[in-house]
């Protein structure tokens, strides 16, 4: 079994809600996180906006990288994330 390390973050209000909801949804997909960081703040970089709340989560996982990515993108979409092409 491998470690899956995911960095989460939100700058959309209510930031704490979205961060906690992401944590919950990730645990539904990958099982309980084996470890996680404290929640910390960081300034938005490259654009104006609310500062981010961030957290790192660690899971034990047997999925391939593409499967993990698809699940994460589905979670982002379910939380209303809109990706802007750059």
N, C-alpha and C positions, 0 to 999 in steps of 0.2 A: 504494500500500500504506500502511496506517495503522499507528500504534503501538498496541499493546495493552499496557496497564500493569495488572498484577495484584499486589495486596498479599496475601501469604499469611501464615498464622500458625497456631500450635498451642500449646495448653496441656494436651494429653493426653499422658501419658507412654507411650512415649519420644518427647518433643517433637521432638528432632532427626531421628529416623527419619521421623516424619510430615511434617515440613517438607521433607526431602530427597525423600521419595517423591512428595509433591505436585509438587515441581519436575520430577522425572522424568516423571510422568504428563502434566503440562502441556506439556513438550517433545515428548512423543509426539503430542499433539493439535495443537500450534501450531508445531512446529519448534523448533530450537535458540533459546534466548533470546538476544537481541542484546545484552543487558546485565542485570545484576542487582546488587542492593545486598548489602552485608555482612549477615549474620544478626545481629539485635539483640534484646535482651530488653525487655519492658515488663510492668508489673504488670497483673493482671486488673482490669477496671473494671466496677463494678456488681454484682459477685458475688465470693465467696471462691473461690479456686482457685490452681492453679499459675500463676506468671508465664508470659506468652506468649513464644515465640520468633517473630520476624517477619522477613520478607524481601520485597522488591519485585522483580518480574521484568518485563522488557520484551521483547515479541515483535513481529515484523512480521506483520500479519494482514490478510486480506481478507474475513473473515467479518462478517456482520451481528451486531449486539449480542445479539439473541435467541439466535442460534446459539452465540455465545461463552458466554452464561449457561447454556444447556443443557449444554454440554460441561463447564463448571466444576462445575455441580451433580452431574453424573454422576461426576466425579472425587471430589468430596466424599463422595458415597454409597459409592463403591467403597472409600474409606478408612475407612468406618464412622461418618461424621459423622451425628449425630442432631440435627435441627433442632427446637427447642422453640418452639411458637407462643407469641407474647407478647400 
